[in-house]
């Protein structure tokens, strides 16, 4: 099973997806899975080994609670004031497209990597249902099943199958 390894006061700490679920819950499990894969891909691009968890800065165009909590648990970026929602990070990508909001930049003092969600990972149906308000009870139930399916799909893929990355 994949894990995210960081250092906390020079001591190694590893997080599996189940740890993130225990911290956040299942309400935004699709976003939680995205956050896991961003960290899996980005931490590998930033350093050859585990980084100090408090050295990682996070910028994103996506403000979902699942991704935010994934970053918080692993890097403590939210409480450390190293987490920023930057809508312009998506650049010229259409924010109407499902993948448009899903841009993440992880950085340290020495390196940075920007990850873009690959097309097709998040479906149009999912985005339309998330954006629909109000939703009927059957639509809510369907959205819950779509979130679970999205998380299972994402966690069943390698991080480089979920996110393209530009290291800068």
N, CA, C and O of each residue as an XYZ file, in Angstrom:
672
protein
N       0.841     -1.178      0.000
C       0.000      0.000      0.000
C       0.885      1.240      0.000
O       1.897      1.291      0.699
N       0.504      2.224     -0.777
C       1.278      3.454     -0.905
C       1.227      4.248      0.400
O       0.223      4.242      1.112
N       2.326      4.923      0.692
C       2.356      5.798      1.857
C       3.133      7.052      1.515
O       3.940      7.079      0.585
N       2.868      8.089      2.291
C       3.551      9.373      2.152
C       4.502      9.507      3.321
O       4.081      9.476      4.478
N       5.793      9.658      3.023
C       6.797      9.732      4.082
C       7.361     11.138      4.180
O       7.783     11.724      3.183
N       7.363     11.665      5.381
C       7.923     12.976      5.684
C       8.710     12.863      6.991
O       8.672     11.840      7.675
N       9.412     13.924      7.310
C      10.123     13.981      8.583
C       9.422     14.966      9.502
O       8.971     16.025      9.066
N       9.335     14.615     10.763
C       8.794     15.502     11.780
C       9.856     15.612     12.865
O      10.090     14.662     13.611
N      10.498     16.777     12.949
C      11.592     16.979     13.899
C      12.649     15.886     13.738
O      13.126     15.307     14.714
N      12.999     15.624     12.479
C      14.020     14.652     12.069
C      13.593     13.196     12.246
O      14.400     12.295     12.019
N      12.357     12.945     12.641
C      11.847     11.586     12.807
C      10.924     11.252     11.632
O      10.046     12.044     11.289
N      11.121     10.079     11.015
C      10.264      9.704      9.896
C       8.822      9.432     10.345
O       8.573      8.816     11.381
N       7.893      9.915      9.527
C       6.466      9.689      9.748
C       5.885      9.282      8.401
O       6.175      9.909      7.382
N       5.072      8.241      8.392
C       4.449      7.786      7.148
C       2.924      7.804      7.309
O       2.385      7.445      8.355
N       2.256      8.231      6.245
C       0.800      8.295      6.230
C       0.275      7.457      5.084
O       0.723      7.598      3.946
N      -0.672      6.589      5.382
C      -1.392      5.845      4.355
C      -2.730      6.525      4.130
O      -3.153      7.350      4.940
N      -3.397      6.186      3.040
C      -4.673      6.814      2.730
C      -5.678      6.643      3.868
O      -6.454      7.556      4.153
N      -5.668      5.488      4.513
C      -6.595      5.267      5.629
C      -6.363      6.268      6.766
O      -7.309      6.635      7.463
N      -5.123      6.710      6.960
C      -4.850      7.727      7.979
C      -5.549      9.038      7.611
O      -6.108      9.719      8.470
N      -5.507      9.379      6.326
C      -6.165     10.596      5.868
C      -7.681     10.494      6.035
O      -8.336     11.468      6.405
N      -8.233      9.314      5.761
C      -9.675      9.112      5.920
C     -10.057      9.235      7.398
O     -11.080      9.839      7.721
N      -9.250      8.674      8.289
C      -9.551      8.795      9.717
C      -9.515     10.251     10.170
O     -10.295     10.645     11.037
N      -8.633     11.041      9.605
C      -8.531     12.455      9.971
C      -9.688     13.269      9.405
O     -10.312     14.048     10.127
N      -9.977     13.094      8.123
C     -10.964     13.931      7.436
C     -12.386     13.362      7.472
O     -13.355     14.111      7.596
N     -12.503     12.055      7.364
C     -13.812     11.436      7.183
C     -14.039     11.163      5.703
O     -13.101     11.216      4.907
N     -15.280     10.871      5.333
C     -15.576     10.468      3.965
C     -16.336     11.521      3.172
O     -16.634     11.299      1.998
N     -16.659     12.663      3.778
C     -17.501     13.666      3.113
C     -16.910     14.148      1.792
O     -17.646     14.343      0.825
N     -15.611     14.340      1.735
C     -14.937     14.788      0.504
C     -13.822     13.805      0.160
O     -12.673     14.188     -0.059
N     -14.197     12.531      0.120
C     -13.193     11.479     -0.046
C     -12.501     11.539     -1.408
O     -11.341     11.145     -1.532
N     -13.211     12.034     -2.436
C     -12.570     12.187     -3.744
C     -11.449     13.217     -3.676
O     -10.358     12.987     -4.199
N     -11.714     14.345     -3.036
C     -10.684     15.365     -2.857
C      -9.556     14.883     -1.984
O      -8.400     15.246     -2.204
N      -9.872     14.075     -1.001
C      -8.848     13.503     -0.127
C      -7.894     12.615     -0.937
O      -6.678     12.658     -0.751
N      -8.467     11.816     -1.834
C      -7.644     10.960     -2.702
C      -6.785     11.813     -3.636
O      -5.617     11.498     -3.865
N      -7.359     12.889     -4.176
C      -6.567     13.800     -5.016
C      -5.404     14.377     -4.226
O      -4.278     14.426     -4.721
N      -5.674     14.817     -2.990
C      -4.612     15.363     -2.152
C      -3.505     14.355     -1.894
O      -2.324     14.703     -1.918
N      -3.883     13.109     -1.650
C      -2.892     12.053     -1.439
C      -1.994     11.914     -2.659
O      -0.771     11.848     -2.538
N      -2.620     11.871     -3.855
C      -1.847     11.680     -5.084
C      -0.994     12.908     -5.420
O       0.108     12.761     -5.949
N      -1.487     14.117     -5.119
C      -0.666     15.320     -5.300
C       0.589     15.203     -4.438
O       1.700     15.451     -4.906
N       0.404     14.828     -3.190
C       1.545     14.701     -2.286
C       2.471     13.565     -2.714
O       3.694     13.701     -2.662
N       1.891     12.462     -3.131
C       2.714     11.335     -3.583
C       3.602     11.759     -4.751
O       4.798     11.471     -4.768
N       3.019     12.430     -5.705
C       3.782     12.876     -6.882
C       4.719     14.017     -6.531
O       5.899     13.987     -6.880
N       4.196     15.028     -5.840
C       4.968     16.231     -5.573
C       6.140     16.028     -4.624
O       7.224     16.557     -4.869
N       5.948     15.280     -3.559
C       7.050     15.064     -2.614
C       8.210     14.346     -3.284
O       9.373     14.621     -2.991
N       7.888     13.423     -4.185
C       8.926     12.702     -4.930
C       9.695     13.647     -5.858
O      10.906     13.508     -6.034
N       8.984     14.603     -6.445
C       9.641     15.549     -7.347
C      10.489     16.585     -6.596
O      11.463     17.100     -7.145
N      10.129     16.888     -5.362
C      10.832     17.923     -4.614
C      12.143     17.452     -3.996
O      13.054     18.257     -3.799
N      12.253     16.175     -3.692
C      13.464     15.692     -3.016
C      13.640     14.197     -3.248
O      12.694     13.484     -3.580
N      14.870     13.745     -3.066
C      15.183     12.324     -3.238
C      14.746     11.479     -2.045
O      14.653     10.256     -2.150
N      14.483     12.112     -0.935
C      14.055     11.392      0.261
C      13.036     12.217      1.010
O      12.594     13.260      0.528
N      12.664     11.756      2.185
C      11.642     12.473      2.949
C      12.055     13.907      3.299
O      13.185     14.174      3.710
N      11.098     14.809      3.119
C      11.287     16.221      3.463
C      10.765     16.487      4.863
O       9.922     15.749      5.373
N      11.269     17.543      5.480
C      10.652     18.001      6.717
C       9.247     18.467      6.373
O       9.071     19.304      5.488
N       8.271     17.949      7.046
C       6.876     18.237      6.707
C       6.551     19.718      6.789
O       5.658     20.194      6.088
N       7.259     20.450      7.633
C       6.980     21.874      7.797
C       7.764     22.748      6.816
O       7.734     23.975      6.909
N       8.457     22.116      5.886
C       9.184     22.879      4.870
C       8.392     22.989      3.562
O       8.825     23.663      2.627
N       7.246     22.335      3.500
C       6.471     22.275      2.263
C       5.402     23.366      2.250
O       4.623     23.512      3.192
N       5.390     24.129      1.149
C       4.376     25.150      0.896
C       3.406     24.593     -0.144
O       3.812     23.863     -1.049
N       2.138     24.934     -0.015
C       1.107     24.437     -0.930
C       0.319     25.621     -1.479
O      -0.181     26.460     -0.730
N       0.219     25.667     -2.808
C      -0.661     26.618     -3.478
C      -1.559     25.805     -4.401
O      -1.117     24.836     -5.018
N      -2.814     26.205     -4.487
C      -3.753     25.478     -5.333
C      -4.854     26.393     -5.828
O      -5.200     27.382     -5.182
N      -5.397     26.050     -6.979
C      -6.579     26.743     -7.499
C      -7.850     26.082     -6.977
O      -8.944     26.616     -7.159
N      -7.715     24.930     -6.334
C      -8.857     24.151     -5.851
C      -8.988     24.317     -4.345
O      -8.025     24.105     -3.607
N     -10.170     24.692     -3.891
C     -10.333     24.954     -2.456
C     -11.146     23.889     -1.721
O     -11.792     24.190     -0.718
N     -11.121     22.664     -2.204
C     -11.906     21.607     -1.576
C     -11.375     21.193     -0.212
O     -10.167     21.202      0.023
N     -12.295     20.825      0.695
C     -11.892     20.460      2.050
C     -11.104     19.155      2.138
O     -10.288     18.999      3.046
N     -11.326     18.224      1.228
C     -10.575     16.964      1.270
C      -9.100     17.173      0.973
O      -8.240     16.656      1.685
N      -8.805     17.931     -0.079
C      -7.397     18.178     -0.402
C      -6.739     19.002      0.699
O      -5.607     18.730      1.097
N      -7.465     20.020      1.192
C      -6.910     20.858      2.273
C      -6.530     19.993      3.480
O      -5.452     20.160      4.052
N      -7.411     19.076      3.863
C      -7.113     18.237      5.023
C      -5.981     17.249      4.750
O      -5.220     16.924      5.661
N      -5.855     16.768      3.521
C      -4.720     15.897      3.185
C      -3.411     16.662      3.372
O      -2.462     16.148      3.963
N      -3.370     17.895      2.865
C      -2.156     18.714      3.021
C      -1.886     19.021      4.486
O      -0.739     18.988      4.931
N      -2.934     19.318      5.228
C      -2.762     19.650      6.642
C      -2.204     18.476      7.428
O      -1.247     18.638      8.186
N      -2.786     17.303      7.259
C      -2.329     16.151      8.026
C      -0.870     15.830      7.734
O      -0.083     15.603      8.653
N      -0.513     15.813      6.464
C       0.835     15.375      6.090
C       1.876     16.474      6.285
O       2.978     16.198      6.760
N       1.546     17.713      5.928
C       2.563     18.781      5.954
C       2.343     19.839      7.025
O       3.237     20.643      7.287
N       1.165     19.856      7.652
C       0.789     20.895      8.618
C       0.809     22.282      7.969
O       1.035     23.286      8.644
N       0.569     22.329      6.653
C       0.656     23.586      5.900
C      -0.437     24.580      6.271
O      -0.198     25.787      6.246
N      -1.619     24.106      6.611
C      -2.703     25.031      6.943
C      -2.389     25.758      8.244
O      -2.413     26.989      8.282
N      -2.098     25.024      9.299
C      -1.796     25.669     10.580
C      -0.477     26.422     10.547
O      -0.273     27.349     11.330
N       0.412     26.037      9.657
C       1.695     26.725      9.526
C       1.653     27.905      8.575
O       2.691     28.498      8.281
N       0.467     28.254      8.087
C       0.278     29.375      7.154
C       1.124     29.224      5.895
O       1.674     30.194      5.376
N       1.214     27.976      5.413
C       1.944     27.672      4.182
C       1.012     27.089      3.132
O       1.466     26.443      2.186
N      -0.288     27.311      3.292
C      -1.313     26.824      2.379
C      -2.072     28.026      1.833
O      -2.583     28.845      2.597
N      -2.145     28.130      0.504
C      -2.833     29.252     -0.130
C      -3.726     28.755     -1.260
O      -3.314     27.925     -2.070
N      -4.943     29.266     -1.305
C      -5.817     29.044     -2.454
C      -5.587     30.223     -3.387
O      -5.830     31.374     -3.025
N      -5.114     29.920     -4.600
C      -4.758     30.926     -5.594
C      -5.505     30.592     -6.885
O      -4.998     29.837     -7.714
N      -6.714     31.152     -7.061
C      -7.504     30.812     -8.251
C      -6.751     31.023     -9.567
O      -6.961     30.265    -10.515
N      -5.887     32.026     -9.647
C      -5.147     32.310    -10.875
C      -4.084     31.258    -11.188
O      -3.514     31.269    -12.279
N      -3.813     30.359    -10.256
C      -2.808     29.325    -10.499
C      -3.177     28.459    -11.706
O      -2.300     27.906    -12.370
N      -4.469     28.346    -11.983
C      -4.915     27.555    -13.128
C      -4.511     28.181    -14.454
O      -4.551     27.517    -15.491
N      -4.121     29.449    -14.432
C      -3.650     30.117    -15.642
C      -4.714     30.179    -16.707
O      -5.872     30.491    -16.432
N      -4.311     29.878    -17.933
C      -5.230     30.000    -19.059
C      -6.156     28.796    -19.206
O      -7.028     28.790    -20.074
N      -5.974     27.770    -18.361
C      -6.867     26.614    -18.432
C      -8.291     27.054    -18.123
O      -8.511     27.915    -17.270
N      -9.226     26.479    -18.798
C     -10.624     26.799    -18.541
C     -11.033     26.268    -17.185
O     -10.927     25.071    -16.921
N     -11.505     27.167    -16.314
C     -11.967     26.730    -15.002
C     -13.316     26.032    -15.093
O     -13.793     25.468    -14.107
N     -13.931     26.066    -16.265
C     -15.182     25.338    -16.455
C     -14.926     23.866    -16.733
O     -15.788     23.026    -16.474
N     -13.748     23.544    -17.259
C     -13.416     22.151    -17.516
C     -13.183     21.445    -16.183
O     -12.666     22.058    -15.248
N     -13.555     20.165    -16.079
C     -13.400     19.477    -14.798
C     -11.990     19.561    -14.222
O     -11.833     19.725    -13.012
N     -10.968     19.454    -15.058
C      -9.606     19.470    -14.536
C      -9.068     20.874    -14.291
O      -7.991     21.018    -13.713
N      -9.786     21.916    -14.715
C      -9.280     23.288    -14.640
C      -8.921     23.781    -13.256
O      -7.908     24.461    -13.094
N      -9.720     23.458    -12.256
C      -9.443     23.903    -10.890
C      -8.342     23.091    -10.215
O      -7.743     23.549     -9.242
N      -8.080     21.921    -10.710
C      -7.204     20.982    -10.033
C      -5.736     21.190    -10.415
O      -5.114     20.358    -11.074
N      -5.223     22.313     -9.981
C      -3.813     22.662    -10.179
C      -3.216     22.860     -8.795
O      -3.784     23.561     -7.958
N      -2.075     22.244     -8.564
C      -1.439     22.274     -7.249
C       0.053     22.544     -7.417
O       0.708     21.953     -8.276
N       0.572     23.428     -6.601
C       2.004     23.717     -6.621
C       2.554     23.459     -5.223
O       2.151     24.103     -4.254
N       3.472     22.517     -5.135
C       4.186     22.249     -3.891
C       5.577     22.829     -4.038
O       6.195     22.726     -5.097
N       6.067     23.440     -2.970
C       7.411     24.006     -3.044
C       8.088     23.953     -1.683
O       7.452     23.839     -0.635
N       9.406     24.041     -1.754
C      10.267     24.206     -0.582
C      11.180     25.372     -0.906
O      11.036     26.003     -1.953
N      12.100     25.658     -0.034
C      13.061     26.726     -0.311
C      13.932     26.397     -1.518
O      14.487     27.300     -2.144
N      14.058     25.099     -1.857
C      14.990     24.676     -2.902
C      14.361     24.184     -4.199
O      15.052     24.082     -5.213
N      13.065     23.878     -4.191
C      12.463     23.275     -5.381
C      10.963     23.542     -5.412
O      10.357     23.907     -4.404
N      10.384     23.351     -6.584
C       8.934     23.500     -6.739
C       8.461     22.545     -7.826
O       9.200     22.213     -8.753
N       7.212     22.113     -7.689
C       6.583     21.262     -8.694
C       5.114     21.656     -8.793
O       4.430     21.817     -7.783
N       4.648     21.805    -10.015
C       3.245     22.130    -10.263
C       2.585     20.931    -10.923
O       3.068     20.416    -11.931
N       1.474     20.495    -10.341
C       0.757     19.342    -10.849
C      -0.599     19.761    -11.400
O      -1.299     20.584    -10.811
N      -0.955     19.178    -12.544
C      -2.220     19.432    -13.223
C      -2.955     18.097    -13.344
O      -2.376     17.101    -13.777
N      -4.209     18.084    -12.967
C      -5.007     16.867    -13.088
C      -5.113     16.471    -14.554
O      -5.361     17.308    -15.422
N      -4.922     15.193    -14.813
C      -5.057     14.699    -16.184
C      -6.531     14.679    -16.591
O      -7.403     14.384    -15.773
N      -6.799     14.992    -17.847
C      -8.187     14.948    -18.333
C      -8.804     13.567    -18.123
O      -8.138     12.542    -18.268
N     -10.083     13.565    -17.779
C     -10.828     12.321    -17.631
C     -10.816     11.715    -16.245
O     -11.586     10.793    -15.976
N      -9.957     12.209    -15.349
C      -9.928     11.651    -13.995
C     -11.211     12.024    -13.255
O     -11.848     11.174    -12.633
N     -11.583     13.295    -13.329
C     -12.846     13.766    -12.756
C     -13.809     13.968    -13.922
O     -13.504     14.690    -14.871
N     -14.958     13.335    -13.845
C     -15.903     13.364    -14.965
C     -16.767     14.621    -14.958
O     -16.949     15.269    -13.928
N     -17.291     14.942    -16.129
C     -18.244     16.052    -16.247
C     -19.467     15.812    -15.362
O     -19.969     16.740    -14.727
N     -19.944     14.570    -15.321
C     -21.115     14.245    -14.495
C     -20.852     14.594    -13.035
O     -21.709     15.174    -12.369
N     -19.680     14.246    -12.541
C     -19.326     14.537    -11.152
C     -19.348     16.044    -10.901
O     -19.969     16.509     -9.945
N     -18.675     16.799    -11.753
C     -18.587     18.251    -11.580
C     -19.968     18.889    -11.641
O     -20.292     19.753    -10.826
N     -20.780     18.468    -12.599
C     -22.138     19.028    -12.723
C     -22.960     18.769    -11.471
O     -23.692     19.647    -11.013
N     -22.843     17.574    -10.919
C     -23.629     17.242     -9.730
C     -23.118     17.986     -8.495
O     -23.912     18.411     -7.655
N     -21.812     18.142     -8.383
C     -21.249     18.913     -7.260
C     -21.730     20.356     -7.309
O     -22.050     20.946     -6.277
N     -21.779     20.919     -8.503
C     -22.160     22.325     -8.665
C     -23.667     22.561     -8.570
O     -24.101     23.701     -8.407
N     -24.463     21.508     -8.670
C     -25.920     21.666     -8.676
C     -26.435     21.930     -7.254
O     -26.134     21.189     -6.319
N     -27.205     22.986     -7.124
C     -27.827     23.318     -5.835
C     -29.210     23.861     -6.086
O     -29.344     24.740     -6.938
N     -30.200     23.432     -5.445
C     -30.181     22.311     -4.501
C     -30.180     20.985     -5.248
O     -30.491     20.923     -6.437
N     -29.820     19.913     -4.518
C     -29.864     18.559     -5.068
C     -31.003     17.797     -4.388
O     -31.315     18.031     -3.221
N     -31.603     16.900     -5.128
C     -32.636     16.032     -4.554
C     -31.962     14.950     -3.711
O     -30.750     14.758     -3.805
N     -32.723     14.258     -2.907
C     -32.178     13.158     -2.101
C     -31.545     12.081     -2.982
O     -30.459     11.602     -2.657
N     -32.186     11.685     -4.083
C     -31.520     10.700     -4.963
C     -30.218     11.241     -5.578
O     -29.254     10.494     -5.748
N     -30.195     12.532     -5.907
C     -28.957     13.119     -6.447
C     -27.863     13.130     -5.388
O     -26.700     12.870     -5.699
N     -28.218     13.426     -4.142
C     -27.234     13.389     -3.046
C     -26.654     11.992     -2.893
O     -25.442     11.821     -2.756
N     -27.525     11.006     -2.916
C     -27.074      9.621     -2.786
C     -26.162      9.235     -3.955
O     -25.154      8.554     -3.767
N     -26.522      9.673     -5.150
C     -25.686      9.385     -6.314
C     -24.333     10.083     -6.198
O     -23.304      9.513     -6.561
N     -24.335     11.310     -5.695
C     -23.078     12.043     -5.510
C     -22.172     11.323     -4.515
O     -20.963     11.237     -4.734
N     -22.730     10.813     -3.442
C     -21.934     10.047     -2.473
C     -21.289      8.854     -3.163
O     -20.111      8.573     -2.945
N     -22.055      8.149     -3.995
C     -21.485      6.988     -4.686
C     -20.428      7.414     -5.700
O     -19.437      6.708     -5.888
N     -20.623      8.557     -6.357
C     -19.615      9.059     -7.295
C     -18.332      9.445     -6.563
O     -17.237      9.189     -7.065
N     -18.450     10.055     -5.387
C     -17.263     10.414     -4.592
C     -16.465      9.174     -4.210
O     -15.239      9.150     -4.328
N     -17.168      8.153     -3.754
C     -16.493      6.910     -3.368
C     -15.823      6.256     -4.570
O     -14.698      5.767     -4.471
N     -16.520      6.249     -5.707
C     -15.956      5.654     -6.927
C     -14.746      6.445     -7.404
O     -13.753      5.864     -7.845
N     -14.829      7.776     -7.317
C     -13.700      8.615     -7.711
C     -12.482      8.318     -6.839
O     -11.371      8.160     -7.346
N     -12.695      8.245     -5.534
C     -11.580      7.958     -4.623
C     -10.967      6.595     -4.927
O      -9.744      6.463     -4.973
N     -11.800      5.588     -5.133
C     -11.286      4.248     -5.431
C     -10.497      4.243     -6.739
O      -9.446      3.610     -6.833
N     -11.009      4.950     -7.746
C     -10.317      5.024     -9.028
C      -8.962      5.719     -8.879
O      -7.947      5.225     -9.371
N      -8.953      6.849     -8.210
C      -7.705      7.603     -8.032
C      -6.687      6.788     -7.237
O      -5.516      6.718     -7.610
N      -7.131      6.181     -6.155
C      -6.197      5.418     -5.318
C      -5.719      4.146     -6.008
O      -4.707      3.570     -5.608
N      -6.429      3.705     -7.033
C      -5.997      2.538     -7.800
C      -5.000      2.867     -8.901
O      -4.531      1.976     -9.610
N      -4.682      4.133     -9.041
C      -3.751      4.571    -10.085
C      -2.426      5.026     -9.483
O      -2.348      5.405     -8.315
N      -1.389      4.977    -10.313
C      -0.123      5.612     -9.933
C      -0.337      7.123     -9.957
O      -1.176      7.620    -10.709
N       0.409      7.843     -9.150
C       0.270      9.299     -9.075
C       0.507      9.961    -10.432
O      -0.149     10.953    -10.750
N       1.430      9.433    -11.237
C       1.696     10.042    -12.538
C       0.603      9.732    -13.556
O       0.605     10.298    -14.649
N      -0.330      8.843    -13.217
C      -1.499      8.612    -14.051
C      -2.645      9.564    -13.686
O      -3.616      9.699    -14.432
N      -2.517     10.210    -12.545
C      -3.536     11.150    -12.082
C      -3.116     12.584    -12.379
O      -3.944     13.405    -12.775
N      -1.842     12.889    -12.192
C      -1.341     14.251    -12.353
C      -0.135     14.317    -13.280
O       0.811     13.540    -13.160
N      -0.197     15.266    -14.207
C       0.989     15.673    -14.955
C       1.739     16.653    -14.064
O       1.126     17.337    -13.244
N       3.043     16.729    -14.212
C       3.818     17.619    -13.347
C       4.837     18.408    -14.145
O       5.458     17.909    -15.084
N       4.984     19.658    -13.737
C       6.046     20.532    -14.232
C       6.898     20.878    -13.030
O       6.411     21.503    -12.088
N       8.165     20.483    -13.043
C       9.018     20.930    -11.946
C       9.788     22.135    -12.402
O      10.279     22.191    -13.530
N       9.889     23.092    -11.524
C      10.519     24.372    -11.874
C      11.537     24.751    -10.854
O      12.174     25.797    -10.976
